[in-house]
Amino acid sequence: MLILGIILFGMIVGAGAQLILGRERRGVDWSMAIVAGLVGSFIGGLLISLLAGDGLRLRPSGIIGSLAGALVVTGVWRWMRSRNAGPGTPTSRSGNPAKAAAKKKPGTH
């Protein structure tokens, strides 16, 4: 039950980070939310809790650290995805890439 609670907390923190940074598409990217929330919570929440002297207890400093960590992870994830996409390539995965490539080639219909 504890693991499900941690995953749910990570999803909420990751979704909150996406909402703060602004959504790229219509909805929340839940796969990014889970990963960013869990990684950000572990790194940011643990680091801030230990620096604040709260230990491993659930305190506001850990929750704020979790959100800060998720913001950093989400920002880096988006930066890496936009960097790998290249110029003129949309970051959305919707659509058929074969049709988009055929439209760009001259002389094909």
All heavy atoms as an XYZ file, in Angstrom:
783
protein
N       0.816     -1.190      0.000
C       0.000      0.000      0.000
C       0.863      1.259      0.000
O       0.495      2.255     -0.580
C      -0.906     -0.060      1.241
C      -2.009      0.920      1.210
S      -3.133      0.463     -0.113
C      -4.444      1.535      0.222
N       2.004      1.174      0.678
C       2.909      2.315      0.725
C       3.444      2.642     -0.671
O       3.540      3.813     -1.044
C       4.069      2.035      1.680
C       5.139      3.115      1.773
C       4.545      4.380      2.373
C       6.315      2.632      2.578
N       3.751      1.611     -1.449
C       4.287      1.832     -2.798
C       3.252      2.517     -3.679
O       3.587      3.433     -4.444
C       4.759      0.499     -3.412
C       5.964     -0.005     -2.632
C       5.105      0.662     -4.875
C       6.443     -1.363     -3.032
N       1.992      2.115     -3.560
C       0.932      2.774     -4.334
C       0.783      4.239     -3.920
O       0.564      5.109     -4.760
C      -0.391      2.040     -4.164
C      -0.476      0.663     -4.809
C      -1.802      0.001     -4.460
C      -0.306      0.764     -6.305
N       0.913      4.517     -2.639
C       0.854      5.892     -2.155
C       2.002      6.737     -2.687
O       1.824      7.895     -3.058
N       3.189      6.140     -2.748
C       4.354      6.857     -3.281
C       4.169      7.146     -4.770
O       4.469      8.247     -5.245
C       5.634      6.038     -3.026
C       5.951      6.032     -1.526
C       6.817      6.590     -3.815
C       7.054      5.078     -1.142
N       3.656      6.176     -5.511
C       3.420      6.371     -6.948
C       2.355      7.439     -7.167
O       2.513      8.325     -8.026
C       3.046      5.043     -7.626
C       4.254      4.107     -7.629
C       2.545      5.272     -9.048
C       3.949      2.704     -8.076
N       1.281      7.401     -6.385
C       0.229      8.405     -6.504
C       0.758      9.797     -6.164
O       0.469     10.771     -6.862
C      -0.951      8.046     -5.606
C      -2.136      9.000     -5.645
C      -2.763      9.005     -7.037
C      -3.163      8.612     -4.602
N       1.557      9.892     -5.107
C       2.152     11.179     -4.742
C       3.058     11.680     -5.859
O       3.040     12.870     -6.204
C       2.944     11.040     -3.435
C       3.618     12.305     -3.008
C       2.883     13.354     -2.479
C       4.990     12.456     -3.140
C       3.506     14.522     -2.085
C       5.620     13.612     -2.750
C       4.882     14.652     -2.220
N       3.845     10.778     -6.451
C       4.721     11.160     -7.562
C       3.936     11.650     -8.764
O       4.324     12.622     -9.416
N       2.809     10.987     -9.055
C       1.969     11.424    -10.182
C       1.415     12.825     -9.934
O       1.405     13.664    -10.838
C       0.809     10.453    -10.388
C       1.181      9.175    -11.065
S      -0.197      8.025    -11.205
C      -1.390      8.997    -12.102
N       0.957     13.072     -8.718
C       0.390     14.385     -8.400
C       1.453     15.468     -8.466
O       1.226     16.541     -9.038
C      -0.291     14.335     -7.017
C      -1.523     13.434     -7.071
C      -0.658     15.731     -6.533
C      -2.119     13.107     -5.728
N       2.629     15.199     -7.912
C       3.714     16.188     -7.943
C       4.182     16.421     -9.378
O       4.407     17.561     -9.790
C       4.877     15.737     -7.030
C       6.109     16.588     -7.241
C       4.452     15.791     -5.575
N       4.309     15.352    -10.172
C       4.729     15.493    -11.571
C       3.710     16.246    -12.405
O       4.070     17.077    -13.252
N       2.423     15.979    -12.180
C       1.376     16.712    -12.902
C       1.385     18.181    -12.485
O       1.217     19.072    -13.325
C       0.013     16.088    -12.634
N       1.611     18.438    -11.207
C       1.705     19.826    -10.743
C       2.877     20.560    -11.382
O       2.773     21.730    -11.738
N       3.992     19.862    -11.543
C       5.153     20.479    -12.197
C       4.839     20.827    -13.647
O       5.223     21.894    -14.135
C       6.354     19.536    -12.132
N       4.106     19.949    -14.343
C       3.730     20.237    -15.725
C       2.777     21.424    -15.800
O       2.877     22.248    -16.711
C       3.084     19.019    -16.371
C       4.055     17.920    -16.686
C       3.385     16.765    -17.385
O       2.477     16.951    -18.179
N       3.848     15.561    -17.080
N       1.861     21.516    -14.851
C       0.919     22.634    -14.847
C       1.627     23.948    -14.550
O       1.285     24.987    -15.113
C      -0.202     22.386    -13.838
C      -1.137     21.220    -14.171
C      -2.114     20.986    -13.035
C      -1.871     21.475    -15.468
N       2.610     23.923    -13.666
C       3.360     25.140    -13.348
C       4.190     25.584    -14.544
O       4.238     26.772    -14.876
C       4.243     24.919    -12.104
C       3.354     24.796    -10.867
C       5.249     26.047    -11.933
C       4.085     24.383     -9.610
N       4.859     24.635    -15.209
C       5.698     24.978    -16.360
C       4.894     25.234    -17.624
O       5.424     25.754    -18.599
C       6.708     23.861    -16.629
C       7.805     23.701    -15.596
C       8.678     22.501    -15.935
C       8.647     24.954    -15.492
N       3.630     24.859    -17.627
C       2.793     25.024    -18.816
C       2.755     23.734    -19.600
O       3.770     23.070    -19.785
N       1.583     23.382    -20.045
C       1.418     22.129    -20.777
C       1.781     22.335    -22.236
O       1.486     23.367    -22.819
C      -0.012     21.637    -20.660
C      -0.365     21.260    -19.233
C      -1.766     20.826    -19.136
N      -2.627     22.010    -19.324
C      -3.918     22.023    -19.136
N      -4.541     20.943    -18.778
N      -4.619     23.111    -19.306
N       2.424     21.323    -22.811
C       2.786     21.376    -24.226
C       1.613     20.980    -25.105
O       1.493     21.420    -26.218
C       3.961     20.431    -24.502
C       5.246     20.873    -23.856
C       6.361     19.899    -24.123
O       6.094     18.688    -24.264
O       7.501     20.353    -24.195
N       0.777     20.112    -24.598
C      -0.376     19.625    -25.344
C      -1.624     19.902    -24.530
O      -1.596     20.642    -23.576
C      -0.231     18.125    -25.607
C       0.968     17.821    -26.470
C       1.087     16.332    -26.684
N       2.510     16.019    -26.617
C       3.020     14.930    -26.123
N       2.244     14.017    -25.628
N       4.291     14.738    -26.111
N      -2.730     19.282    -24.920
C      -3.994     19.521    -24.229
C      -3.990     19.009    -22.801
O      -4.444     19.670    -21.904
C      -5.150     18.878    -24.985
C      -5.628     19.714    -26.125
C      -6.972     19.251    -26.550
N      -6.814     18.283    -27.631
C      -7.778     17.565    -28.101
N      -8.968     17.636    -27.593
N      -7.560     16.741    -29.092
N      -3.515     17.809    -22.580
C      -3.592     17.201    -21.262
C      -2.231     17.024    -20.630
O      -1.206     17.447    -21.151
N      -2.249     16.382    -19.489
C      -1.025     16.086    -18.766
C      -0.421     14.810    -19.352
O      -1.120     13.836    -19.598
C      -1.330     15.900    -17.264
C      -0.111     15.435    -16.507
C      -1.867     17.188    -16.669
N       0.872     14.803    -19.581
C       1.592     13.614    -20.028
C       1.868     12.773    -18.785
O       2.787     13.065    -18.017
C       2.881     14.016    -20.734
C       3.647     12.844    -21.308
O       3.191     11.700    -21.143
O       4.702     13.083    -21.917
N       1.063     11.734    -18.568
C       1.123     10.984    -17.318
C       2.407     10.174    -17.185
O       2.879      9.961    -16.068
C      -0.109     10.102    -17.171
C      -1.316     10.945    -16.925
C      -2.325     11.202    -17.801
C      -1.622     11.692    -15.745
N      -3.239     12.056    -17.224
C      -2.836     12.373    -15.971
C      -0.990     11.853    -14.520
C      -3.420     13.196    -15.014
C      -1.573     12.672    -13.574
C      -2.775     13.336    -13.819
N       2.975      9.715    -18.281
C       4.241      8.983    -18.165
C       5.342      9.918    -17.680
O       6.148      9.545    -16.822
C       4.616      8.320    -19.485
O       4.762      9.290    -20.496
N       5.368     11.134    -18.199
C       6.331     12.122    -17.737
C       6.026     12.507    -16.290
O       6.943     12.717    -15.494
C       6.319     13.375    -18.615
C       7.357     14.398    -18.185
S       7.216     16.030    -18.946
C       7.360     15.686    -20.652
N       4.747     12.601    -15.949
C       4.360     12.992    -14.593
C       4.837     11.969    -13.570
O       5.355     12.332    -12.508
C       2.850     13.175    -14.500
N       4.674     10.682    -13.883
C       5.102      9.638    -12.944
C       6.613      9.661    -12.760
O       7.119      9.679    -11.633
C       4.638      8.249    -13.418
C       3.117      8.140    -13.313
C       5.298      7.150    -12.599
C       2.553      6.884    -13.943
N       7.346      9.692    -13.863
C       8.809      9.648    -13.777
C       9.347     10.911    -13.112
O      10.168     10.842    -12.185
C       9.436      9.452    -15.178
C      10.944      9.600    -15.127
C       9.048      8.106    -15.744
N       8.894     12.077    -13.561
C       9.385     13.329    -12.988
C       8.994     13.449    -11.521
O       9.781     13.933    -10.700
C       8.845     14.523    -13.777
N       7.800     13.012    -11.185
C       7.358     13.084     -9.800
C       8.156     12.172     -8.892
O       8.582     12.572     -7.806
N       8.389     10.937     -9.327
C       9.135      9.996     -8.486
C      10.604     10.386     -8.357
O      11.157     10.409     -7.258
C       9.004      8.574     -9.038
C       7.617      7.948     -8.918
C       7.588      6.582     -9.595
C       7.192      7.836     -7.471
N      11.235     10.700     -9.486
C      12.650     11.086     -9.449
C      12.818     12.415     -8.717
O      13.707     12.570     -7.866
C      13.238     11.154    -10.876
C      14.641     11.729    -10.869
C      13.234      9.780    -11.508
N      11.957     13.375     -9.025
C      12.039     14.674     -8.361
C      11.757     14.587     -6.884
O      12.413     15.249     -6.075
N      10.799     13.749     -6.507
C      10.493     13.572     -5.093
C      11.652     12.920     -4.357
O      11.986     13.306     -3.241
C       9.248     12.710     -4.917
O       8.121     13.384     -5.358
N      12.236     11.940     -4.989
C      13.346     11.257     -4.322
C      14.534     12.192     -4.141
O      15.058     12.333     -3.043
C      13.768     10.017     -5.111
C      14.866      9.248     -4.452
C      14.618      8.501     -3.321
C      16.147      9.294     -4.957
C      15.639      7.797     -2.703
C      17.176      8.597     -4.348
C      16.920      7.852     -3.219
N      14.928     12.840     -5.214
C      16.119     13.685     -5.143
C      15.829     14.993     -4.388
O      16.482     15.305     -3.398
C      16.654     13.985     -6.560
C      17.145     12.699     -7.208
C      17.772     15.012     -6.507
C      17.493     12.830     -8.661
N      14.846     15.742     -4.874
C      14.560     17.045     -4.269
C      13.991     16.948     -2.874
O      14.415     17.657     -1.960
N      13.004     16.045     -2.684
C      12.385     15.916     -1.372
C      13.351     15.423     -0.322
O      13.393     15.935      0.799
N      14.137     14.430     -0.655
C      15.113     13.892      0.289
C      16.179     14.928      0.613
O      16.520     15.146      1.780
C      15.747     12.629     -0.282
C      16.762     11.920      0.601
C      16.079     11.374      1.845
C      17.440     10.803     -0.168
N      16.674     15.601     -0.404
C      17.734     16.591     -0.193
C      17.253     17.756      0.666
O      17.911     18.132      1.647
C      18.242     17.103     -1.551
C      19.404     18.070     -1.515
C      20.645     17.372     -1.008
C      19.647     18.641     -2.893
N      16.094     18.314      0.343
C      15.577     19.456      1.104
C      15.216     19.039      2.530
O      15.468     19.782      3.480
C      14.366     20.081      0.390
C      14.784     20.660     -0.954
C      13.695     21.137      1.237
C      15.712     21.851     -0.879
N      14.613     17.855      2.704
C      14.268     17.386      4.046
C      15.503     17.215      4.915
O      15.506     17.596      6.088
C      13.516     16.061      3.977
O      12.239     16.251      3.471
N      16.548     16.653      4.341
C      17.765     16.465      5.117
C      18.457     17.785      5.414
O      18.991     17.989      6.509
C      18.710     15.507      4.394
C      18.218     14.054      4.307
C      19.192     13.217      3.493
C      18.019     13.460      5.684
N      18.461     18.710      4.457
C      19.074     20.027      4.692
C      18.295     20.837      5.720
O      18.884     21.607      6.486
C      19.188     20.809      3.382
C      20.242     20.311      2.398
C      20.172     21.095      1.098
C      21.627     20.407      2.997
N      16.975     20.679      5.753
C      16.153     21.416      6.713
C      16.189     20.776      8.095
O      15.698     21.356      9.057
C      14.711     21.489      6.215
N      16.766     19.590      8.215
C      16.857     18.924      9.502
C      15.601     18.157      9.881
O      15.423     17.808     11.042
N      14.720     17.904      8.918
C      13.484     17.178      9.199
C      13.669     15.674      9.165
O      12.769     14.931      9.537
C      12.394     17.567      8.187
C      11.946     19.005      8.353
O      12.068     19.534      9.474
O      11.474     19.588      7.366
N      14.777     15.199      8.684
C      14.987     13.765      8.567
C      14.152     13.187      7.440
O      13.931     13.841      6.418
N      13.660     11.990      7.645
C      12.888     11.322      6.602
C      11.390     11.406      6.853
O      10.623     10.653      6.272
C      13.330      9.864      6.473
C      14.774      9.656      6.044
C      15.122      8.187      6.024
C      15.040     10.290      4.694
N      10.949     12.272      7.704
C       9.523     12.445      7.970
C       8.880     13.287      6.883
O       9.538     14.081      6.223
C       9.320     13.134      9.310
C       9.829     12.310     10.458
C       9.513     12.999     11.757
N      10.105     12.258     12.853
C      10.629     12.822     13.908
N      10.637     14.127     14.020
N      11.139     12.076     14.857
N       7.575     13.117      6.724
C       6.826     13.894      5.738
C       6.542     15.269      6.329
O       5.743     15.419      7.247
C       5.527     13.186      5.364
C       4.681     13.850      4.286
C       5.468     13.928      2.978
C       3.396     13.104      4.075
N       7.224     16.252      5.838
C       7.093     17.637      6.305
C       6.900     18.545      5.098
O       7.185     18.168      3.968
C       8.359     18.080      7.059
C       8.726     17.242      8.229
C       7.835     17.575      9.382
N       8.220     16.721     10.503
C       7.856     16.935     11.715
N       7.090     17.946     11.988
N       8.214     16.129     12.672
N       6.447     19.774      5.327
C       6.280     20.705      4.197
C       7.567     20.941      3.413
O       7.533     21.116      2.200
C       5.798     21.986      4.869
C       5.120     21.529      6.113
C       5.895     20.317      6.563
N       8.707     20.920      4.078
C       9.963     21.132      3.358
C      10.205     20.009      2.347
O      10.693     20.256      1.241
C      11.136     21.217      4.335
O      11.280     20.007      5.041
N       9.857     18.783      2.693
C      10.008     17.666      1.766
C       9.055     17.750      0.594
O       9.404     17.407     -0.526
N       7.829     18.221      0.864
C       6.849     18.366     -0.222
C       7.286     19.471     -1.171
O       7.215     19.315     -2.395
C       5.450     18.643      0.365
C       4.981     17.409      1.160
C       4.461     18.978     -0.732
C       3.740     17.629      1.958
N       7.775     20.575     -0.639
C       8.276     21.670     -1.487
C       9.498     21.196     -2.270
O       9.645     21.487     -3.458
C       8.591     22.912     -0.637
C       7.289     23.484     -0.071
C       9.350     23.954     -1.440
C       7.487     24.545      0.988
N      10.384     20.451     -1.632
C      11.545     19.900     -2.325
C      11.149     18.927     -3.414
O      11.773     18.880     -4.481
N      10.102     18.143     -3.161
C       9.616     17.209     -4.177
C       9.116     17.954     -5.403
O       9.405     17.578     -6.535
C       8.480     16.356     -3.610
O       8.936     15.554     -2.569
N       8.368     19.020     -5.174
C       7.867     19.821     -6.290
C       9.019     20.492     -7.030
O       9.043     20.520     -8.270
C       6.858     20.852     -5.801
C       6.199     21.694     -6.877
C       5.439     20.814     -7.861
C       5.257     22.711     -6.251
N       9.990     21.008     -6.297
C      11.149     21.644     -6.945
C      11.936     20.632     -7.766
O      12.351     20.913     -8.898
C      12.046     22.289     -5.892
N      12.125     19.433     -7.230
C      12.822     18.390     -7.977
C      12.059     17.981     -9.223
O      12.643     17.773    -10.285
N      10.729     17.866     -9.113
C       9.910     17.511    -10.276
C       9.942     18.612    -11.328
O       9.929     18.325    -12.530
C       8.475     17.231     -9.843
N       9.992     19.867    -10.899
C      10.108     20.980    -11.855
C      11.419     20.889    -12.629
O      11.443     21.085    -13.844
C      10.020     22.324    -11.130
C       8.642     22.746    -10.663
C       8.745     23.935     -9.708
C       7.765     23.091    -11.839
N      12.500     20.591    -11.929
C      13.802     20.472    -12.596
C      13.798     19.293    -13.568
O      14.232     19.424    -14.719
C      14.932     20.332    -11.549
C      16.248     19.954    -12.206
C      15.084     21.607    -10.750
N      13.298     18.140    -13.130
C      13.280     16.962    -13.999
C      12.399     17.206    -15.224
O      12.780     16.871    -16.351
C      12.806     15.712    -13.210
C      12.575     14.532    -14.134
C      13.826     15.351    -12.149
N      11.219     17.811    -15.029
C      10.322     18.092    -16.155
C      10.960     19.089    -17.121
O      10.886     18.921    -18.341
C       8.977     18.634    -15.646
O       8.392     17.670    -14.769
C       8.019     18.911    -16.787
N      11.593     20.118    -16.593
C      12.258     21.104    -17.447
C      13.388     20.497    -18.263
O      13.521     20.762    -19.458
N      14.200     19.655    -17.624
C      15.307     19.004    -18.336
C      14.759     18.040    -19.378
O      15.267     17.969    -20.501
C      16.238     18.283    -17.334
C      17.217     17.365    -18.045
C      16.986     19.299    -16.493
N      13.697     17.297    -19.034
C      13.078     16.353    -19.974
C      12.582     17.087    -21.213
O      12.830     16.671    -22.343
C      11.926     15.658    -19.278
C      11.275     14.528    -20.037
C      11.072     14.442    -21.380
C      10.727     13.343    -19.481
N      10.412     13.286    -21.681
C      10.194     12.592    -20.540
C      10.608     12.855    -18.193
C       9.570     11.375    -20.333
C       9.989     11.645    -18.002
C       9.485     10.915    -19.063
N      11.890     18.206    -21.025
C      11.380     18.982    -22.163
C      12.518     19.564    -22.978
O      12.454     19.604    -24.206
C      10.459     20.092    -21.672
C       9.136     19.583    -21.199
C       8.263     20.723    -20.792
N       6.955     20.251    -20.375
C       6.012     21.037    -19.941
N       6.206     22.342    -19.859
N       4.851     20.540    -19.582
N      13.559     20.045    -22.324
C      14.695     20.629    -23.029
C      15.390     19.564    -23.879
O      15.721     19.819    -25.036
C      15.670     21.234    -22.027
C      16.900     21.781    -22.665
C      17.004     22.934    -23.388
C      18.197     21.191    -22.655
N      18.305     23.087    -23.823
C      19.043     22.033    -23.383
C      18.706     20.032    -22.088
C      20.389     21.744    -23.555
C      20.048     19.751    -22.270
C      20.868     20.604    -23.001
N      15.578     18.370    -23.292
C      16.219     17.295    -24.053
C      15.355     16.858    -25.237
O      15.872     16.599    -26.318
C      16.492     16.082    -23.150
C      17.544     16.325    -22.105
S      19.168     16.612    -22.791
C      19.539     14.999    -23.407
N      14.048     16.783    -25.051
C      13.153     16.370    -26.133
C      13.136     17.409    -27.249
O      13.175     17.060    -28.421
C      11.747     16.139    -25.593
C      10.837     15.543    -26.624
C       9.559     15.050    -26.062
N       8.887     16.093    -25.296
C       7.875     15.867    -24.488
N       7.429     14.663    -24.310
N       7.313     16.856    -23.834
N      13.130     18.683    -26.906
C      13.131     19.712    -27.951
C      14.492     19.794    -28.645
O      14.565     20.086    -29.828
C      12.760     21.071    -27.365
O      13.767     21.534    -26.497
N      15.548     19.506    -27.924
C      16.887     19.524    -28.503
C      17.072     18.375    -29.488
O      17.679     18.529    -30.539
C      17.909     19.426    -27.378
C      19.318     19.548    -27.824
C      20.218     19.619    -26.617
N      21.585     19.491    -27.054
C      22.488     18.758    -26.463
N      22.189     18.107    -25.380
N      23.707     18.685    -26.930
N      16.540     17.194    -29.148
C      16.659     16.027    -30.017
C      15.711     16.085    -31.206
O      15.922     15.399    -32.194
C      16.399     14.744    -29.225
C      17.517     14.448    -28.256
O      18.638     14.900    -28.431
N      17.206     13.710    -27.215
N      14.654     16.877    -31.103
C      13.673     16.948    -32.185
C      14.249     17.654    -33.406
O      13.873     17.363    -34.529
C      12.414     17.665    -31.708
N      15.159     18.578    -33.213
C      15.748     19.298    -34.329
C      14.877     20.456    -34.766
O      13.728     20.583    -34.363
N      15.406     21.324    -35.618
C      14.633     22.489    -36.049
C      13.501     22.092    -36.990
O      13.667     21.249    -37.864
C      15.667     23.361    -36.768
C      16.735     22.413    -37.194
C      16.745     21.310    -36.165
N      12.359     22.670    -36.775
C      11.219     22.451    -37.646
C      10.472     21.158    -37.407
O       9.509     20.861    -38.078
N      10.914     20.367    -36.466
C      10.243     19.114    -36.156
C       9.306     19.343    -34.985
O       9.731     19.825    -33.956
C      11.268     18.023    -35.778
O      12.227     17.924    -36.813
C      10.588     16.690    -35.562
N       8.038     19.014    -35.136
C       7.114     19.210    -34.021
C       7.428     18.245    -32.887
O       7.867     17.122    -33.126
C       5.741     18.919    -34.632
C       6.018     18.071    -35.811
C       7.384     18.472    -36.311
N       7.207     18.696    -31.639
C       7.482     17.839    -30.496
C       6.340     16.890    -30.210
O       6.475     15.977    -29.439
C       7.757     18.691    -29.247
O       6.627     19.538    -29.008
C       9.004     19.512    -29.418
N       5.202     17.085    -30.867
C       4.058     16.197    -30.660
C       4.270     14.910    -31.431
O       4.797     14.902    -32.540
C       2.782     16.882    -31.129
O       1.701     16.001    -31.061
N       3.815     13.805    -30.865
C       3.957     12.515    -31.525
C       2.698     12.121    -32.275
O       2.577     11.002    -32.721
C       4.295     11.445    -30.503
C       5.652     11.636    -29.907
C       5.972     10.489    -29.019
N       7.324     10.619    -28.535
C       7.936      9.702    -27.844
N       7.310      8.605    -27.528
N       9.149      9.883    -27.432
N       1.755     13.007    -32.380
C       0.515     12.657    -33.061
C       0.714     12.762    -34.572
O       1.554     13.495    -35.066
C      -0.612     13.581    -32.617
O      -0.315     14.902    -32.983
N      -0.064     12.018    -35.316
C       0.027     12.061    -36.774
C       0.871     10.931    -37.307
O       1.529     10.196    -36.594
N       0.877     10.804    -38.611
C       1.629      9.757    -39.286
C       2.916     10.363    -39.835
O       2.879     11.190    -40.747
C       0.777      9.161    -40.406
C       1.430      7.973    -41.060
O       2.609      7.703    -40.841
N       0.670      7.259    -41.866
N       4.087      9.992    -39.332
C       5.337     10.578    -39.807
C       5.621     10.282    -41.270
O       6.263     11.069    -41.949
C       6.406      9.963    -38.916
C       5.737      9.124    -37.931
C       4.290      9.061    -38.251
N       5.141      9.144    -41.779
C       5.380      8.806    -43.188
C       4.654      9.784    -44.097
O       5.184     10.217    -45.124
C       4.925      7.380    -43.464
N       3.426     10.163    -43.735
C       2.694     11.128    -44.531
C       3.318     12.511    -44.460
O       3.371     13.231    -45.446
C       1.242     11.209    -44.066
C       0.424     10.009    -44.446
C      -1.024     10.195    -44.030
C      -1.862      9.006    -44.403
N      -3.269      9.183    -43.975
N       3.820     12.881    -43.273
C       4.455     14.193    -43.129
C       5.730     14.263    -43.962
O       6.028     15.273    -44.583
C       4.768     14.455    -41.656
N       6.510     13.149    -44.007
C       7.731     13.131    -44.806
C       7.410     13.174    -46.289
O       8.129     13.795    -47.073
C       8.541     11.875    -44.479
N       6.314     12.519    -46.705
C       5.939     12.511    -48.107
C       5.487     13.899    -48.553
O       5.717     14.293    -49.696
C       4.819     11.505    -48.346
N       4.884     14.663    -47.682
C       4.438     16.022    -48.032
C       5.615     16.961    -48.235
O       5.559     17.889    -49.021
C       3.534     16.582    -46.935
C       2.168     15.974    -46.924
C       1.332     16.609    -45.845
C      -0.047     15.985    -45.788
N      -0.863     16.577    -44.742
N       6.726     16.703    -47.532
C       7.888     17.571    -47.639
C       8.683     17.323    -48.911
O       9.384     18.189    -49.386
C       8.794     17.385    -46.422
C       8.188     17.935    -45.151
C       9.143     17.767    -44.000
C       8.512     18.280    -42.706
N       9.399     18.112    -41.577
N       8.610     16.113    -49.470
C       9.391     15.795    -50.658
C       8.726     16.382    -51.896
O       7.519     16.212    -52.105
C       9.500     14.267    -50.836
C      10.336     13.605    -49.780
C      10.395     12.117    -50.026
C      11.166     11.437    -48.930
N      11.165      9.979    -49.101
N       9.476     17.083    -52.716
C       8.872     17.654    -53.940
C       8.572     16.535    -54.943
O       9.310     15.568    -55.073
C       9.943     18.595    -54.477
C      11.234     18.127    -53.862
C      10.863     17.468    -52.559
N       7.440     16.667    -55.588
C       7.083     15.744    -56.636
C       6.306     14.533    -56.161
O       5.928     13.683    -56.949
N       6.072     14.418    -54.864
C       5.259     13.293    -54.349
C       3.931     13.819    -53.889
O       3.776     14.976    -53.529
C       5.953     12.601    -53.170
O       6.174     13.556    -52.128
C       7.253     11.968    -53.575
N       2.933     12.967    -53.936
C       1.590     13.402    -53.547
C       1.132     12.688    -52.349
O       1.093     11.641    -52.055
C       0.607     13.184    -54.699
C       0.981     13.990    -55.906
N       0.748     15.323    -55.983
C       1.600     13.636    -57.045
C       1.168     15.756    -57.144
N       1.707     14.727    -57.807
